[in-house]
């Protein structure tokens, strides 16, 4: 049975939903503990129903990967974890890769499932599903965001202190400033419903159409690379090859052609609805419901109907 | 997996090459070396970077590296980089085939150097490099002493196209093929490949004025509203 340690990334005092989902998956196939790293994070660690290691130290306050490798590598060696799992993020990917090199452990990424010995990962732009394994004593894996649901943890919380012993090179990089974008509503990684806008919106102000529909559906707003590059919407909302990979229960694509670079970021969505005036747009090839029409007429009506239904 | 096609430099890597060339140009001195790992014909791909303006190319190649995973690749690259002893190692955002964004952090660990990833801005100031990192939450400004490892995002610049003169000159630039100083066994395995699960039946409608109603009906059917 796998003895797994899950990296519990936190932001603004809460653990990322993606990391909690990975923890509940790991708990369903073996023993699963968590590790929370930061400064003033004891309460965060105490919020999870399992054993949680906490490295609560000013020196690991900034979200930089290399000090995290030090903390996790020591836990793996001292406590005998055979598996370390992460939910995808910039910080998690860098930490996982550094850890793999430190421990000479195999790293599989893009996972959507794990059974305690093997993982499953769609690869080559999701044209093939690969059952992946590890031949090293320690397995390291990164899960796609949105690939798992958060399940209940039946254990009891126990917070244990993790040692913070840092390598010289791990502390060489320093955080000068963190400028965090203001978040309105749920983040796209955590949302069950995403309304995404592309060039077809016509102008940046028309993102209000996506925002209003998202708010009616209780979802988050995403954007294509084209409109992010054009400055219409922040990078944190970008879905696709150079942005985030999401798999919500519902993905509504407004004025998005569906280029492969966008497709790879959202094709794992449960249900895809697309509205586009171009009947030949590639997005219709992988939509569950494709609507050929003018989104500027359809979306306001749709928002009203959804609101009426919910009230 | 068919890997017999023409090997091209990854689009993502052209941003790293461009940034290196810009740093050299603004410093007025320095050398830009492009390093890759792959079969011998991968040198053709490195020649594009030489045509853009890089000074020389090093290709790590060995039949033992076929099917290399992250660990094997990181070891081979770190071995070559130790020999080169550069002030700054730049990576592109992700490899175009594997889609993974992980290599630089493993190489940095092997070399015991600081790493900055997803940099959408980069400044080198004497003995340190400062990068603006794009994350899920916004932008971080991170500074590290040189030598350092930096992975740049594709928002950092617009890569130049090689000029005809550059393309002609590339052939004469030093191109070295080296064997890996250290090879190891892959620590990950591919157990089985299968096709992705098919999507359900797709419906496509033209808006006749009732599209909004039809969408709501569809969402209700799927229990999404």
Interface residues (C-beta under 8 A of the other chain):
Chain A: X11 X63 X64 X65 X66 X69 X89 X90 X91 X93 X94 X95 X96 X97 X98 X100 X101 X102 X104 X105 X106 X107 X108 X109 X110 X118 X122 X123 X124 X125 X126 X127 X128 X129 X130 X131 X132 X133 X134 X135 X136 X142 X167 X168 X169 X172 X173 X174 X175 X176 X177 X178 X179 X180 X181 X183 X187 X189 X193 X217 X229 X235 X236 X241 X242 X244 X249 X250 X264 X271 X273 X275 X279 X284 X285 X286 X287 X288 X289 X290 X291 X292 X293 X294 X297 X298 X299 X301 X302 X304 X305 X306 X309 X310
Chain B: X1 X69 X70 X71 X74 X93 X94 X97 X98 X99 X100 X101 X102 X103 X104 X105 X106 X107 X108 X109 X110 X112 X113 X114 X115 X116 X117 X118 X130 X133 X134 X135 X136 X137 X138 X139 X140 X141 X142 X143 X144 X145 X148 X153 X154 X155 X184 X185 X186 X187 X188 X189 X190 X191 X192 X193 X194 X195 X196 X197 X199 X200 X202 X203 X204 X205 X206 X207 X211 X212 X213 X214 X215 X216 X218 X219 X220 X222 X224 X225
